Amino acid sequence: MEVRTFTQKQDLFSAENRRDLLDSFLANSNQLGNDSLKVDQELFIEAASKENVQFEFIRLKSIDLHKKSFEISNARNAIVEAEYAIADTGKLILDTQDSDQLLTIFLSETLHIIVPSSKILHSMDDLELIKGQQANDIGRGIASLTGAGINEGLNLSSKENKTFIYVIEDL
């Protein structure tokens, strides 16, 4: 028996439904206090790779900016990649055991997060079907699947920290 998520059942991989998921995610993410927008991958890489654009902490899986990370204690401007985005809540999923990456989410003054548009799911139910486990809410509109010992009550004000989310158009 094949298990299918809501996203798969609704054929949300069609262009029209993908746009609806993207629009829903962007609207809900902005309501969480994030600055969220869709960007072209090549233009994003070109802009982020410029010499005057500095990131103290970089954790990207699908893009190489040809830049080095600095010490996490000085991560004022960080860029990380999320594994999934949830359209109906505007939350991002970081599936990592990298304690530096989880710490950076809270310590950086400005957090830049990229997520491929193909990784936008309708709801947490879809994610839990795919991954087979529940996500922990860790604040700033971010959830984690494998971050151990996360305090669910911990939440940072978006006034103290700025979060920019870039949905990379990859379809």
QUINORHU-V426830 format. One record per pair of residues at least 24 apart in sequence whose C-alpha atoms are under 10 Angstrom apart, sorted by the first residue. I is the first residue (numbers start at 1). J is the second residue. Records with the same first field share a line. If there is no record, write none. Layout:
BEGIN
I->J / J
END
This chain:
BEGIN
3->129 / 130
4->126 / 129 / 130
5->121 / 122 / 123 / 125 / 126 / 127 / 128 / 129 / 130
6->121 / 122 / 123 / 125 / 126 / 127 / 129
7->120 / 121 / 122 / 123 / 125 / 126 / 127
8->121 / 122 / 126
10->122
12->120 / 121 / 122
13->118 / 171
15->171
18->117 / 118 / 120 / 121 / 122 / 171
19->117
20->87 / 122
21->85 / 86 / 87 / 88 / 117 / 118 / 120 / 121 / 122
22->85 / 86 / 87 / 90 / 117 / 118 / 119 / 120 / 121 / 122 / 167 / 169
23->87
24->86 / 87 / 88 / 89 / 90 / 120 / 122
25->85 / 86 / 87 / 88 / 89 / 90 / 91 / 92 / 117 / 120 / 121 / 122 / 167
26->85 / 86 / 87 / 88 / 89 / 90 / 91 / 165 / 166 / 167
27->87 / 88 / 89 / 90
28->86 / 87 / 88 / 89 / 90 / 91 / 141
29->85 / 86 / 87 / 88 / 89 / 90 / 91 / 92 / 140 / 141 / 164 / 165
30->90 / 141 / 163 / 164 / 165
31->89 / 90 / 141
32->89 / 90 / 91 / 140 / 141 / 158 / 163
33->140 / 141 / 157 / 158 / 159 / 162 / 163 / 164
34->90 / 91 / 111 / 112 / 140 / 141 / 158 / 161 / 162 / 163 / 164 / 165
35->112 / 162 / 163 / 164 / 165 / 166
36->90 / 112 / 113 / 114 / 163 / 164 / 165 / 166 / 167
37->114 / 164 / 165 / 166 / 167 / 168
38->114 / 115 / 116 / 117 / 165 / 166 / 167 / 168 / 169
39->114 / 116 / 117 / 165 / 166 / 167 / 168 / 169 / 170
40->166 / 167 / 168 / 169 / 170
41->114 / 116 / 166 / 167 / 168 / 169 / 170
42->168 / 169
43->168
44->114 / 166 / 167 / 168
48->79
53->77
54->78 / 79
55->79 / 110 / 111 / 112
56->108
57->100 / 101 / 104 / 108 / 111
58->101 / 104 / 112
59->98 / 100 / 101 / 113
60->113 / 114 / 115
62->114 / 115 / 116
63->114
71->100
72->100 / 101 / 103 / 104 / 107 / 108
73->100 / 103 / 104 / 107 / 108
74->104 / 107 / 108 / 109
75->103 / 104 / 105 / 106 / 107 / 108 / 109 / 110 / 111
76->104 / 107 / 108 / 109 / 110 / 111 / 161
77->104 / 107 / 108 / 109 / 110 / 111 / 112 / 162
78->104 / 105 / 107 / 108 / 109 / 110 / 111 / 112 / 113 / 163
79->104 / 105 / 108 / 110 / 111 / 112 / 113 / 114 / 163 / 164 / 165
80->104 / 105 / 111 / 112 / 113 / 114 / 115 / 165
81->112 / 113 / 114 / 115 / 116 / 165 / 166
82->113 / 114 / 115 / 116 / 119 / 142 / 143 / 144 / 165 / 167
83->114 / 115 / 116 / 119 / 120 / 144
84->114 / 115 / 116 / 117 / 118 / 119 / 120 / 121 / 124 / 127 / 143
85->114 / 115 / 116 / 117 / 118 / 119 / 120 / 121 / 122 / 123 / 124 / 127 / 142 / 143 / 167
86->119 / 120 / 121 / 122 / 123 / 124 / 125 / 126 / 127 / 142 / 143
87->120 / 121 / 122 / 123 / 124
88->120 / 121 / 122 / 123 / 124
89->122 / 123 / 124 / 141
90->120 / 122 / 123 / 141 / 142
91->120 / 123 / 124 / 137 / 139 / 140 / 141 / 142 / 143
92->119 / 120 / 137 / 140 / 141 / 142 / 143 / 144 / 165
93->119 / 124 / 127 / 135 / 136 / 137 / 138 / 141 / 142 / 143 / 144 / 145
94->135 / 138 / 142 / 143 / 144 / 145 / 146 / 147
95->131 / 135 / 143 / 144 / 145 / 146 / 147
96->144 / 145 / 146 / 147 / 148
97->144 / 145 / 146 / 147 / 148
98->146 / 147
99->147 / 148
102->138 / 142 / 144 / 147 / 150
105->138 / 139 / 140 / 142 / 156 / 161 / 163
106->138 / 139 / 140 / 154 / 155 / 156 / 157 / 161
107->156 / 161
108->160 / 161 / 162 / 163
109->158 / 160 / 161 / 162 / 163
110->160 / 161 / 162 / 163 / 164
111->140 / 161 / 162 / 163 / 164 / 165
112->162 / 163 / 164 / 165 / 166
113->163 / 164 / 165 / 166 / 167
114->164 / 165 / 166 / 167 / 168
115->165 / 166 / 167 / 168 / 169 / 170
116->166 / 167 / 168 / 169 / 170 / 171
117->166 / 167 / 168 / 169 / 170 / 171
118->167 / 168 / 169 / 170 / 171
119->167 / 168 / 170
120->167
END
